[in-house]
Amino acid sequence: MLPVVEPTSLVSGGSSPGSIPGPTSASSSVPHASSARDAPDPRRREQLARLAEQISVCGLCPRLVAWREQVARERRAAFSDQEYWGRPVPGFGDPEARVCIVGLAPAAHGGNRTGRVFTGDRSGDWLYAAMWRAGFANQPTSVSVSDGLKLRGAYVLAAVRCAPPANRPTTEERDTCAPYMRRELELLDDVRVLVALGSFAYHVTARELGVRPRPVFGHGVEAPARDGRVVLCSYHPSQQNTFTGKLTEKMLDDVLVRARELAGYGRARRARRARGAHPSASAGTVRT
């Protein structure tokens, strides 16, 4: 349970992970989950939206709060005319998803700027293009919360919700953030497969699911949990990995195709085979 901090608190509906403090300067506009269909369970969508509000005002880790707000003030020259989100970044996607993709943390000038996970940075370019090819997304690009991106059958979140200095959260920060992921997975109870992007996300996810024994991390490694869910590993689509060829488009595509199979979706009817093609956002409805 997250600690209750008074007097500033937001409490989610249902069984909340707790109440949390929020900065007084925070905007009330939160980029909630979006999907390509209406969820059959409106209560689940409402609870995820409340949890997103709760996450977005978290101030429990002083080092992360200071860093995310410093980056938002100073900004990168290329984005000097933009207002940064500068807050924790909630999950994003289909409330009825069977596949959950777990990253490390928002990028300082990506999710910390745009307010949506894996949005506005090179890692997100790789991830959402692969999700589009695999049939999880209606378009291959993710640049802002208003770009029309919709997911179907998949949900994306980060193990740590604030951008950390040098992209390295501490163990304490990791553990402080863990109840948010726990609560999201409680709500996303259709999830069968969790794709862990990188070893950090893998260890957080495997620990959360109680995976024992825990296989050594490696691209394509599958780690089954006792409850039937599976953690599927992938190298992170960081520039370090993609520029060096440690992770290729085919490698990432293969992992997402395997995730579809494990989740019971089968191969996407509209899977794109021509890698590198980025058509317009009006590509049509994603089929699962």
C-alpha positions as CSV (number, residue, x, y, z in Angstrom):
1,M,0.0,0.0,0.0
2,L,1.2,3.5,-0.8
3,P,1.4,5.7,2.3
4,V,-1.5,8.1,3.0
5,V,-0.1,11.7,3.0
6,E,-2.3,14.5,4.2
7,P,-3.7,17.0,3.5
8,T,-3.3,16.6,-0.3
9,S,-4.7,13.3,-1.6
10,L,-6.6,11.6,-4.3
11,V,-8.3,8.4,-3.7
12,S,-9.2,6.0,-6.5
13,G,-12.4,4.1,-6.7
14,G,-12.6,0.5,-5.6
15,S,-9.6,-1.0,-3.7
16,S,-7.2,1.9,-3.9
17,P,-3.4,1.5,-3.6
18,G,-3.6,4.4,-1.2
19,S,-3.6,8.2,-1.2
20,I,-0.7,10.3,-2.4
21,P,0.5,13.9,-2.4
22,G,0.3,16.1,-5.4
23,P,2.2,19.3,-6.3
24,T,0.0,22.4,-6.1
25,S,1.2,23.5,-9.5
26,A,-0.1,20.4,-11.3
27,S,-2.7,20.7,-14.1
28,S,-5.8,18.6,-13.8
29,S,-5.6,17.4,-17.4
30,V,-4.4,13.8,-17.5
31,P,-3.8,11.8,-20.7
32,H,-6.1,8.8,-19.8
33,A,-6.0,5.4,-21.5
34,S,-7.3,5.3,-25.0
35,S,-8.4,2.2,-27.0
36,A,-9.8,1.5,-30.5
37,R,-13.0,0.2,-29.0
38,D,-15.4,0.9,-26.1
39,A,-14.5,-1.2,-23.1
40,P,-17.4,-3.6,-22.1
41,D,-16.7,-2.8,-18.5
42,P,-17.2,1.0,-17.9
43,R,-16.3,0.6,-14.3
44,R,-12.8,-0.7,-15.2
45,R,-12.2,2.3,-17.5
46,E,-13.4,4.7,-14.8
47,Q,-11.0,3.0,-12.2
48,L,-8.1,3.2,-14.6
49,A,-8.9,6.9,-15.2
50,R,-8.9,7.5,-11.4
51,L,-5.7,5.7,-11.0
52,A,-4.1,7.8,-13.8
53,E,-5.2,10.9,-11.9
54,Q,-3.6,9.5,-8.8
55,I,-0.3,8.6,-10.5
56,S,-0.1,12.0,-12.2
57,V,0.2,13.9,-9.0
58,C,2.5,11.6,-7.1
59,G,5.3,13.4,-5.2
60,L,6.7,10.6,-3.1
61,C,10.2,10.5,-4.5
62,P,12.0,13.9,-3.9
63,R,14.9,13.2,-6.3
64,L,12.5,12.3,-9.1
65,V,10.2,15.2,-8.5
66,A,13.2,17.6,-8.5
67,W,14.6,16.1,-11.7
68,R,11.4,15.9,-13.7
69,E,10.5,19.5,-12.8
70,Q,14.0,20.8,-13.6
71,V,13.9,19.2,-17.0
72,A,10.4,20.7,-17.6
73,R,11.7,24.1,-16.7
74,E,15.0,24.0,-18.6
75,R,13.8,22.0,-21.7
76,R,15.8,20.9,-24.6
77,A,16.4,23.5,-27.3
78,A,14.4,21.5,-29.9
79,F,11.4,21.7,-27.6
80,S,11.9,25.1,-26.1
81,D,8.5,26.4,-27.4
82,Q,6.6,23.5,-25.8
83,E,5.1,23.2,-22.3
84,Y,6.5,20.0,-20.7
85,W,4.2,17.6,-18.8
86,G,6.8,17.4,-16.0
87,R,4.8,14.9,-13.9
88,P,4.5,11.1,-13.4
89,V,3.2,9.4,-16.6
90,P,0.3,6.9,-16.3
91,G,-0.2,3.8,-18.4
92,F,-1.9,4.0,-21.8
93,G,-3.9,1.6,-23.9
94,D,-6.9,-0.8,-24.1
95,P,-8.6,-1.6,-20.7
96,E,-9.5,-5.0,-22.1
97,A,-5.9,-5.8,-23.2
98,R,-4.4,-9.3,-22.9
99,V,-0.9,-8.0,-23.6
100,C,0.8,-5.5,-21.3
101,I,4.1,-3.9,-22.3
102,V,6.4,-2.7,-19.5
103,G,9.2,-0.2,-19.9
104,L,11.7,1.2,-17.5
105,A,10.7,4.9,-17.0
106,P,9.6,7.9,-19.1
107,A,12.3,9.6,-21.1
108,A,13.2,13.1,-19.8
109,H,12.3,14.7,-23.2
110,G,9.8,12.0,-24.2
111,G,7.1,11.0,-21.9
112,N,8.1,13.7,-19.4
113,R,7.5,16.2,-22.1
114,T,4.4,14.8,-23.8
115,G,2.6,13.1,-20.8
116,R,2.2,9.8,-22.5
117,V,4.4,6.8,-22.1
118,F,6.9,6.1,-24.9
119,T,5.7,9.2,-26.8
120,G,8.0,11.8,-28.4
121,D,11.3,9.8,-28.3
122,R,13.2,7.4,-30.4
123,S,12.4,4.4,-28.2
124,G,8.7,5.1,-28.7
125,D,9.2,5.4,-32.4
126,W,10.5,1.9,-32.5
127,L,7.9,0.5,-30.1
128,Y,4.7,1.9,-31.6
129,A,5.9,1.1,-35.2
130,A,6.4,-2.5,-34.1
131,M,3.0,-2.5,-32.3
132,W,1.4,-1.2,-35.5
133,R,3.0,-3.9,-37.6
134,A,1.8,-6.5,-35.1
135,G,-1.7,-5.2,-35.2
136,F,-1.9,-3.6,-31.7
137,A,-2.0,0.0,-32.9
138,N,-3.9,2.0,-35.5
139,Q,-0.8,4.0,-36.6
140,P,3.0,3.6,-36.4
141,T,3.8,6.9,-34.8
142,S,3.4,8.4,-31.4
143,V,4.3,12.1,-31.0
144,S,1.7,13.7,-28.7
145,V,-1.3,12.9,-26.7
146,S,-3.5,14.4,-29.4
147,D,-2.0,12.5,-32.3
148,G,-4.9,10.0,-32.7
149,L,-3.0,6.9,-31.5
150,K,-5.2,4.1,-30.3
151,L,-4.3,0.7,-29.0
152,R,-6.3,-2.5,-29.2
153,G,-5.4,-5.6,-27.2
154,A,-2.4,-4.0,-25.6
155,Y,-1.6,-1.6,-22.7
156,V,1.7,0.1,-22.1
157,L,3.2,1.3,-18.8
158,A,6.5,2.0,-17.1
159,A,7.9,0.3,-14.0
160,V,8.9,3.8,-12.7
161,R,6.5,6.6,-13.5
162,C,8.9,9.6,-13.4
163,A,11.9,10.3,-15.6
164,P,15.0,9.5,-13.5
165,P,18.4,11.2,-13.7
166,A,20.6,9.3,-16.1
167,N,17.7,7.0,-16.7
168,R,18.6,5.1,-13.5
169,P,16.0,5.0,-10.7
170,T,17.1,3.9,-7.3
171,T,15.9,0.7,-5.6
172,E,13.9,2.8,-3.2
173,E,12.2,4.7,-6.1
174,R,11.5,1.4,-7.9
175,D,9.8,0.0,-4.8
176,T,7.9,3.1,-4.1
177,C,6.4,3.0,-7.6
178,A,5.6,-0.7,-7.5
179,P,2.0,-0.4,-6.0
180,Y,0.9,1.6,-9.1
181,M,1.8,-1.3,-11.4
182,R,0.3,-3.7,-9.0
183,R,-3.0,-1.8,-9.0
184,E,-3.0,-1.4,-12.8
185,L,-2.5,-5.1,-13.2
186,E,-5.4,-5.8,-10.8
187,L,-7.6,-3.7,-13.0
188,L,-6.2,-5.1,-16.2
189,D,-7.3,-8.6,-15.2
190,D,-7.5,-9.9,-18.8
191,V,-3.7,-9.5,-19.2
192,R,-2.1,-12.9,-20.0
193,V,1.3,-11.7,-21.3
194,L,3.6,-9.0,-20.0
195,V,6.4,-8.0,-22.4
196,A,9.3,-6.7,-20.4
197,L,11.5,-4.2,-22.3
198,G,14.9,-4.6,-20.8
199,S,16.3,-6.3,-17.7
200,F,15.1,-3.6,-15.3
201,A,11.4,-4.0,-16.4
202,Y,11.9,-7.8,-16.4
203,H,13.0,-8.0,-12.8
204,V,10.3,-5.7,-11.6
205,T,7.6,-7.6,-13.6
206,A,8.9,-11.1,-12.6
207,R,9.0,-10.0,-9.0
208,E,5.4,-8.6,-9.1
209,L,4.1,-11.8,-10.6
210,G,6.1,-14.0,-8.3
211,V,8.0,-15.8,-11.0
212,R,10.0,-18.7,-9.5
213,P,12.4,-19.9,-10.6
214,R,13.4,-16.8,-12.5
215,P,15.2,-17.4,-15.8
216,V,18.1,-15.2,-16.7
217,F,17.0,-12.2,-18.8
218,G,17.6,-12.5,-22.5
219,H,15.8,-11.5,-25.7
220,G,12.9,-13.8,-26.3
221,V,13.1,-15.5,-22.9
222,E,9.7,-16.6,-21.5
223,A,9.1,-16.8,-17.8
224,P,5.8,-18.3,-16.7
225,A,4.2,-17.3,-13.5
226,R,2.2,-19.8,-11.3
227,D,-1.1,-18.1,-12.2
228,G,-0.7,-18.8,-15.9
229,R,0.5,-15.3,-17.0
230,V,3.8,-15.2,-18.9
231,V,6.6,-12.6,-18.8
232,L,8.1,-12.3,-22.3
233,C,11.5,-10.6,-22.5
234,S,12.8,-8.2,-25.1
235,Y,15.8,-6.0,-25.3
236,H,14.8,-2.4,-24.7
237,P,14.3,-0.3,-27.9
238,S,16.8,2.3,-26.7
239,Q,19.1,4.0,-29.2
240,Q,22.0,2.2,-27.7
241,N,20.4,-1.1,-28.6
242,T,18.9,-0.1,-32.0
243,F,21.9,1.8,-33.3
244,T,24.3,-1.0,-32.5
245,G,22.0,-3.7,-34.0
246,K,21.6,-5.5,-30.6
247,L,17.9,-5.1,-31.2
248,T,16.5,-5.2,-34.8
249,E,13.0,-4.5,-36.1
250,K,12.6,-8.2,-36.8
251,M,13.7,-9.1,-33.3
252,L,11.1,-6.8,-31.8
253,D,8.4,-7.9,-34.3
254,D,9.1,-11.5,-33.4
255,V,8.5,-10.8,-29.7
256,L,5.2,-9.0,-30.3
257,V,4.0,-11.8,-32.6
258,R,4.8,-14.3,-29.9
259,A,3.0,-12.1,-27.4
260,R,-0.1,-12.3,-29.6
261,E,0.1,-16.0,-29.8
262,L,0.6,-16.5,-26.0
263,A,-2.4,-14.1,-25.4
264,G,-4.6,-16.1,-27.7
265,Y,-5.0,-13.5,-30.4
266,G,-3.1,-15.4,-33.1
267,R,-1.4,-13.6,-35.9
268,A,-2.7,-10.1,-36.8
269,R,-4.9,-10.2,-39.9
270,R,-3.5,-6.9,-40.9
271,A,0.1,-7.5,-39.8
272,R,2.5,-5.3,-41.9
273,R,5.4,-7.1,-43.4
274,A,7.2,-4.1,-45.0
275,R,9.3,-2.8,-42.2
276,G,10.2,0.9,-42.1
277,A,7.0,1.9,-43.9
278,H,5.1,4.7,-42.0
279,P,1.8,5.3,-43.7
280,S,-0.7,7.9,-42.6
281,A,-2.5,7.7,-39.3
282,S,-5.7,6.7,-41.1
283,A,-4.5,3.2,-41.6
284,G,-7.8,1.8,-40.3
285,T,-9.1,-0.3,-37.5
286,V,-6.7,-2.7,-35.8
287,R,-8.0,-6.3,-35.7
288,T,-7.2,-8.8,-33.0
